[in-house]
């Protein structure tokens, strides 16, 4: 019992360190009729197991079953992260976590997943790590009698699905990590930070408005000054216009006088011409 409790604690820490994604949606059933162990070929698994046995002869070995729901990029990444974390924890604690011989893919098939659960229990594994909600539910049901620790990963809502009683006290033999978003925490964060931003923005716009008001007053005074200058220019322009109008009037009067003088001169010349003719007649 103590061994299983320690396993659950270690695996929970490993899950917390490797939780990087949610449940996958893609499904690959091309190998539904084949072996459920898809992470390594049987030859690779055998080689890995042999190497593990040789390197850990003097260490305590814990058998860990890792069951992935389906072949999916995000779930594959989670599986690899779990394996890496188990290796790191094993080195830290001086023990070996043997997962190479107990890693399976459920192929999104309930029948396959139930068979995997039966095989793991028969292998007397010390703990099972299901990756994604459907396989976690299968492993939970399969371990009710044996109470084999189940430490799930990539489960969106463990409470709604009935995997745990609550997030604080999961109960029974199951625990794990959830990728569910804490919307309440997010909304609280947004409320606090948005309110702060709005307050800062309000202060900024008040300052800008005050500055604009002062600038508007200065612009108004400048416009008034410019209007005064334009008035002076208009008056200065009006004085030459008046002078030009006076000159034009004088020129018109001179022209009229010239015309009158020209008429009178013509009359005098005509009179002189007639007088000269009369004088010629008297001489004859």
C-alpha positions as CSV (number, residue, x, y, z in Angstrom):
1,X,0.0,0.0,0.0
2,X,2.8,2.4,0.9
3,X,4.5,1.6,-2.4
4,X,1.4,2.4,-4.3
5,X,0.9,5.7,-2.4
6,X,4.5,6.7,-3.2
7,X,3.9,5.8,-6.9
8,X,0.8,7.9,-7.0
9,X,2.6,10.9,-5.5
10,X,5.6,10.6,-7.8
11,X,3.4,10.2,-10.9
12,X,1.2,13.2,-9.9
13,X,4.3,15.3,-9.7
14,X,5.4,14.0,-13.1
15,X,2.0,14.8,-14.6
16,X,2.1,18.3,-13.1
17,X,5.5,18.9,-14.7
18,X,4.5,17.5,-18.1
19,X,0.9,18.8,-18.5
20,X,1.1,20.7,-21.8
21,X,-2.1,19.9,-23.8
22,X,-5.7,18.8,-23.8
23,X,-7.4,15.8,-25.1
24,X,-6.8,15.0,-28.8
25,X,-9.5,15.0,-31.4
26,X,-8.0,13.1,-34.3
27,X,-8.6,9.4,-34.6
28,X,-6.4,6.8,-36.3
29,X,-8.0,3.4,-36.4
30,X,-5.8,2.0,-39.2
31,X,-4.2,-0.5,-36.7
32,X,-7.4,-1.4,-34.8
33,X,-6.9,-5.1,-35.4
34,X,-3.2,-5.1,-34.6
35,X,-1.2,-5.1,-31.3
36,X,-2.1,-2.3,-28.9
37,X,1.5,-1.4,-28.2
38,X,2.2,1.3,-30.8
39,X,5.0,3.5,-29.2
40,X,7.7,1.0,-30.0
41,X,8.1,-2.1,-32.0
42,X,8.3,-5.4,-30.1
43,X,12.0,-5.6,-30.9
44,X,12.7,-2.1,-29.7
45,X,10.7,-2.7,-26.5
46,X,12.6,-5.9,-25.8
47,X,15.9,-4.1,-26.3
48,X,14.9,-1.3,-24.0
49,X,13.7,-3.7,-21.4
50,X,17.0,-5.6,-21.6
51,X,19.0,-2.5,-21.2
52,X,16.8,-1.3,-18.3
53,X,17.3,-4.6,-16.5
54,X,21.0,-4.5,-16.9
55,X,21.4,-0.9,-15.8
56,X,19.0,-1.2,-12.8
57,X,19.8,-4.6,-11.3
58,X,20.4,-3.0,-7.9
59,X,17.5,-0.6,-8.1
60,X,13.9,-0.9,-7.1
61,X,11.8,-1.2,-10.2
62,X,8.2,0.1,-10.6
63,X,6.1,-1.0,-13.4
64,X,4.1,1.9,-14.9
65,X,1.5,1.4,-17.6
66,X,1.0,4.3,-20.0
67,X,-2.1,4.2,-22.1
68,X,-2.7,6.7,-24.8
69,X,-6.2,7.2,-26.2
70,X,-5.2,7.5,-29.9
71,X,-2.3,8.4,-32.0
72,X,-2.3,12.2,-32.0
73,X,0.4,14.8,-32.2
74,X,-0.5,16.5,-28.9
75,X,-1.1,13.3,-27.1
76,X,2.2,11.8,-28.4
77,X,4.0,14.9,-27.1
78,X,2.4,14.4,-23.6
79,X,3.4,10.7,-23.6
80,X,7.0,11.5,-24.4
81,X,7.1,14.2,-21.8
82,X,5.7,11.8,-19.2
83,X,8.4,9.2,-20.1
84,X,11.1,11.9,-19.8
85,X,9.8,13.0,-16.5
86,X,9.7,9.5,-15.1
87,X,13.3,8.9,-16.2
88,X,14.3,12.2,-14.4
89,X,12.4,11.3,-11.2
90,X,13.8,7.8,-11.3
91,X,17.3,9.1,-11.4
92,X,16.5,11.6,-8.6
93,X,15.0,8.9,-6.4
94,X,17.4,6.1,-7.3
95,X,14.7,3.9,-8.7
96,X,13.6,2.7,-12.1
97,X,10.2,3.3,-13.7
98,X,9.7,0.5,-16.2
99,X,7.2,1.9,-18.7
100,X,8.7,0.6,-21.9
101,X,7.0,-2.8,-21.6
102,X,3.7,-1.3,-20.6
103,X,3.0,1.5,-23.0
104,X,-0.1,1.1,-25.2
105,X,-2.4,3.0,-27.6
106,X,-6.1,2.5,-27.2
107,X,-6.8,3.4,-30.8
108,X,-10.0,5.2,-29.8
109,X,-11.6,1.7,-29.4
110,X,-13.4,0.8,-26.1
111,X,-12.8,-2.9,-26.7
112,X,-9.1,-2.4,-27.2
113,X,-8.8,-0.1,-24.1
114,X,-10.6,-2.7,-21.9
115,X,-8.2,-5.4,-23.1
116,X,-5.3,-3.1,-22.3
117,X,-6.6,-2.5,-18.8
118,X,-7.0,-6.3,-18.2
119,X,-3.5,-6.9,-19.5
120,X,-2.0,-4.2,-17.2
121,X,-3.8,-5.6,-14.1
122,X,-2.6,-9.1,-15.0
123,X,0.9,-7.7,-15.3
124,X,0.5,-6.3,-11.8
125,X,1.7,-2.9,-12.7
126,X,2.2,-0.5,-9.8
127,X,0.4,2.4,-11.5
128,X,-1.4,3.3,-14.7
129,X,-1.2,6.6,-16.5
130,X,-4.1,7.1,-19.0
131,X,-3.7,10.0,-21.4
132,X,-7.1,11.6,-22.3
133,X,-10.6,11.3,-20.8
134,X,-12.0,8.2,-22.5
135,X,-9.1,6.0,-21.6
136,X,-9.0,7.4,-18.0
137,X,-12.6,6.4,-17.5
138,X,-11.9,2.8,-18.7
139,X,-8.9,2.5,-16.4
140,X,-10.9,3.9,-13.5
141,X,-13.6,1.2,-13.9
142,X,-11.0,-1.6,-14.4
143,X,-9.1,-0.8,-11.2
144,X,-12.0,-0.5,-8.8
145,X,-11.3,-3.9,-7.3
146,X,-7.5,-3.9,-7.4
147,X,-7.2,-0.2,-6.4
148,X,-4.2,0.2,-8.7
149,X,-3.3,3.9,-8.7
150,X,-4.5,5.7,-11.7
151,X,-2.9,9.1,-12.5
152,X,-4.5,10.6,-15.5
153,X,-3.3,13.3,-17.8
154,X,-5.0,15.5,-20.5
155,X,-8.5,15.3,-18.9
156,X,-10.5,18.4,-19.5
157,X,-13.0,18.1,-16.6
158,X,-12.4,15.2,-14.1
159,X,-15.4,16.2,-11.9
160,X,-18.0,16.4,-14.7
161,X,-16.9,13.0,-16.1
162,X,-17.0,11.4,-12.6
163,X,-13.3,10.6,-12.5
164,X,-12.9,12.4,-9.2
165,X,-15.2,13.7,-6.5
166,X,-13.5,17.1,-6.5
167,X,-10.3,18.8,-7.7
168,X,-9.1,19.2,-4.1
169,X,-10.1,15.7,-2.9
170,X,-10.2,13.3,-5.8
171,X,-10.9,10.3,-3.6
172,X,-10.5,6.5,-4.3
173,X,-7.5,5.4,-6.3
174,X,-7.4,8.1,-8.9
175,X,-5.9,11.5,-9.3
176,X,-4.1,13.5,-12.0
177,X,-3.9,16.7,-13.9
178,X,-6.6,18.7,-15.9
179,X,-6.2,20.9,-18.9
180,X,-9.4,22.7,-18.1
181,X,-9.3,26.4,-18.2
182,X,-10.1,28.2,-15.0
183,X,-12.5,30.7,-16.5
184,X,-13.3,32.3,-13.1
185,X,-9.6,33.0,-12.5
186,X,-9.3,34.3,-16.0
187,X,-12.3,36.6,-15.6
188,X,-11.0,37.8,-12.2
189,X,-7.6,38.6,-13.8
190,X,-9.2,40.4,-16.7
191,X,-11.5,42.4,-14.4
192,X,-8.7,43.6,-12.2
193,X,-6.3,44.4,-15.0
194,X,-8.9,45.9,-17.4
195,X,-10.1,48.1,-14.6
196,X,-6.6,49.2,-13.9
197,X,-6.1,49.8,-17.6
198,X,-9.3,51.8,-17.9
199,X,-8.3,53.9,-14.9
200,X,-4.9,54.6,-16.5
201,X,-6.5,55.4,-19.8
202,X,-9.0,57.7,-18.1
203,X,-6.2,59.7,-16.5
204,X,-4.3,59.8,-19.7
205,X,-7.3,61.1,-21.7
206,X,-8.1,63.6,-19.0
207,X,-4.6,65.0,-19.2
208,X,-4.8,65.1,-23.0
209,X,-8.2,66.8,-22.9
210,X,-6.8,69.5,-20.5
211,X,-3.8,70.0,-22.8
212,X,-6.1,70.3,-25.8
213,X,-8.2,72.9,-23.9
214,X,-5.1,75.0,-23.2
215,X,-4.0,74.6,-26.8
216,X,-7.4,75.6,-28.0
217,X,-7.4,78.8,-25.9
218,X,-3.9,79.6,-27.3
219,X,-5.2,79.0,-30.9
220,X,-8.2,81.2,-30.3
221,X,-5.9,84.1,-29.2
222,X,-3.7,83.5,-32.2
223,X,-6.6,83.6,-34.6
224,X,-7.8,86.9,-33.0
225,X,-4.3,88.4,-33.4
226,X,-4.2,87.3,-37.1
227,X,-7.6,88.8,-37.7
228,X,-6.3,92.1,-36.4
229,X,-3.3,92.0,-38.6
230,X,-5.5,91.2,-41.7
231,X,-7.7,94.2,-40.8
232,X,-4.6,96.5,-40.7
233,X,-3.5,95.1,-44.1
234,X,-6.9,95.7,-45.6
235,X,-6.9,99.3,-44.4
236,X,-3.4,99.9,-45.7
237,X,-4.5,98.5,-49.0
238,X,-7.6,100.8,-49.1
239,X,-5.5,104.0,-48.8
240,X,-3.5,103.5,-52.1
241,X,-6.8,102.6,-53.8
242,X,-8.4,105.9,-52.7
243,X,-5.3,107.8,-53.9
244,X,-5.4,106.1,-57.2
245,X,-9.1,107.0,-57.5
246,X,-8.3,110.7,-56.8
247,X,-5.6,110.7,-59.5
248,X,-8.0,109.2,-62.0
249,X,-10.5,111.9,-61.2
250,X,-8.0,114.7,-61.7
251,X,-6.8,113.1,-65.0
252,X,-10.4,113.0,-66.2
253,X,-10.9,116.7,-65.3
254,X,-7.6,117.7,-67.1
255,X,-8.6,115.7,-70.2
256,X,-12.0,117.5,-70.2
257,X,-10.3,120.9,-69.9
258,X,-7.9,120.1,-72.7
259,X,-10.8,119.1,-74.9
260,X,-12.6,122.5,-74.2
261,X,-9.4,124.4,-74.8
262,X,-8.9,122.7,-78.1
263,X,-12.4,123.7,-79.3
264,X,-11.8,127.3,-78.3
265,X,-8.4,127.4,-80.0
266,X,-10.0,126.1,-83.2
267,X,-12.5,128.9,-83.2
268,X,-9.9,131.6,-82.7
269,X,-7.8,130.2,-85.6
270,X,-10.9,130.2,-87.8
271,X,-11.5,133.8,-87.0
272,X,-7.9,134.8,-87.7
273,X,-8.1,133.0,-91.1
274,X,-11.2,134.9,-92.1
275,X,-9.6,138.2,-91.0
276,X,-6.5,137.5,-93.2
277,X,-8.8,136.8,-96.2
278,X,-10.6,140.2,-95.7
279,X,-7.3,142.0,-95.5
280,X,-6.1,140.5,-98.8
281,X,-9.3,141.7,-100.5
282,X,-8.7,145.3,-99.3
283,X,-5.1,145.2,-100.6
284,X,-6.3,144.3,-104.1
